C-alpha cells in the first residue's frame, strides 16, 4: 500500500509541476505572438481553467497521500502537532516542506479563485496573477527539493 501511495504522490506532483512548467515555458511564450490582447487573455483563461481543474485534482491527491505516506511509514500523524518532533532532523525538514506546501496551497487558492477571474478585465490583476503563478512554480520546486532532503534525513545522512 505504501508503494502505491508514494507512486500516486509522485505522479500527482509531476503532473502539477509539469503543468505549471508547460504553462510558463510553452503557452505563455506562444501567447506573446498573438497581437490581440483580448484574444490572448481569452486563450489563457480557457487553458488556465482547464489546467486549474486537473491541478486541484493533483493537489487533493497530494494532500491525501502525503499524510497517508507518513502513516504507512510508521510515523504517527500525532507527531505533526508535537513540537519536539520538529527538533529531529526528519521533523525539521518535514516542517519546512509542510510550510512551503501550506504556502503554495494558499497562494494557489488566491491565484486561481481571486486573481485569475479578475485578470480577465484588468491588466494589473493579469500581471499580478502571472507573477504569482510563476512564484508558485518556484515554490513547488522548493517543495520537491525538501522532498529530496526528507529522504536523505530519513536515511540518516
N, C-alpha and C positions, 0 to 999 in steps of 0.2 A: 504493500500500500504506500509506503514511503517513496519508493521509486516512481510510482505513478503520480503522486502528489508533487514531487520535485520536478518531474517531467512537465506536468501541466503548468507549474510555476514558471519554469524557464521558457516554455513556449509562449505563455502569455506575455512575459517580459520582452521576448524577442519581437512578438507581434506589435506590441505597443511602441517600443522604441524604434523598431523598423518603420512603422507607420509615420512616426514623427520625423525620422530621417528622410523618408520619401517626400513628405510634405515640404520639408525645408530645402532639400537638395534637388528635387525634381520638379515638383509642382510650382513652388514659388518662382524659380528662375523661368519656367515656361510662361507663367502668367505675366512676367515682366515684358514679354514680347507682344502682349495684347495691348493695343493703344487705348481702347475704350475702357475707362476706369470703371464704369458701371458693369460692363460685361466681365471684367477682371474680378470684381467683387462678387458678382453672381456666381461665377465658376468656383471661386474659393469657398463661398458659402455652401454650395452643393457638395463639393469634395469634403469640406470640413464636417458637415452634418453627417455624411456617410461614415467618415472615419470616427466621428465622435461616438456613434452607437457602438461600433466594434471596439473602440478604445476603452469605453466604460465596461464592456463585457470583459476585456482583458484585466482591467483594474479590479473588477469584482472577483475574478479568478485569483488574482494575486493576493487580495486581502482575505480570501478564503483559504488558499493553500499555504500562505505564509505561516499563520498560527498552527495550521494542521501539520506542517513540516516540523515545527518546533516540538509539538506534542508527540509526533511519531518518532522523533529523535530522542525522546525521553526527557525533554526539557519542560518542566511543569509551566503551564501558562501563568500560574500564580507568580512566577519569577518576574513577569513583566511589570508587576506592581510592587515588587520587593526591592527597595533601594540598594541593599547590599549586593544584589545580583549585578548591578551596573558598575561595581568596583572590580569585577573579574575581567580578564582580558576579553572573553567572549561577550560578556554583558556590555562592556564599553563599546565594542564595535556594533553589536546589535542595537544599542541605544542610539548610536549615530545613524545607522541605517534607518531605523524606525523614525527618527526625527526628520530625515530627508523624505521618507515615504509620506509622512503626515504633511510636510510642506508641499510636496508635489500634488497630493490629492486636493489640498485646499486651493492651490493656485490653478489646478486643472478645473475645479468647480467654477472659480472666478472667470477663467478664460472661456470655458465652454458655455456657461449659462448666464453670464453677466456681460462680459466684454464682447464676446462673439456676436450675439444678437444686436448689440448696439453698434458694432463695427459696420453694419450694413449701410448705415446712413451717416457715418461720421469718420472723417479722415483721422481725427485724433484717437478715437477708440480703435480704429483699424491698426494704427501704428502701435498702440499700447498692446493690443491683442497679439500682434506679430512679435513684439519684443517678449511678451510673457510666454508665448508658445515656444520660442527659441530658448528661453530661460528654462522652461520645463524639460526640454530635451537635455540641456546641460545637467540639470538636477537628476534626471533619470540615469544619465551616465555615471553620476556620482553614486547613486544607489547601487548600480552594478559594481562599481569599484568596491564599495563596502561589502557587497555580497562575496566578492573575492577575498577581502580581508577577513570576513566572517569564517570562511572555510579555513583560512590559514590559522586563525585563532582557535578554531575547533581542533585542528591538528596539533596545536601547541607550539607552533614555530614562532 
